[in-house]
Amino acid sequence: MSYSLYICVQFNFTDYLRHLYYLGNVTLVDTDRVIVSELAYIRNVSLLVAQQPIRTVQNYMIWYFMMSQVQYMPKKFQVIRQTFYQAFAGVSTAPSRAVTCANYVNGNMGLAVAKLYIRDNFDKTARNEVIQ
């Protein structure tokens, strides 16, 4: 990266990005460029988070994590989440389990599933016809 991007004192985005890329087996070096398309949003969120008590930030992070994992938990937890969504956003019905599972597979293995689908359902010469 050409420069260090510090939005607020408490959070070093350069180190954060380096760590994220490292998890994907990619090492960022100082000459790499990372495009941040929503810099104003990041600045505003950084300022907002910096003004909150640490306990509020911790509670939010735990809540956010749990809400993202509820779909994999027993039904009683899903009912609690649905009650929250109904009160918060007016969503009256939860997606079916089949839709939830399909979204999970597509979100985590979409390209692999697409490749298998194409392999099994398209004529092997179709690619040559499209290219020409």
Secondary structure, 3 states (H helix, E strand, C coil): CCCCCEEECCEEHHHHHHHHHHHCCCCCCCCCCCCCCCHHHHHHHHHHHHCCCHHHHHHHHHHHHHHHHHHHCCHHHHHHHHHHHHHHHCCCCCCCHHHHHHHHHHHHHHHHHHHHHHHHHCCCCHHHHHHC
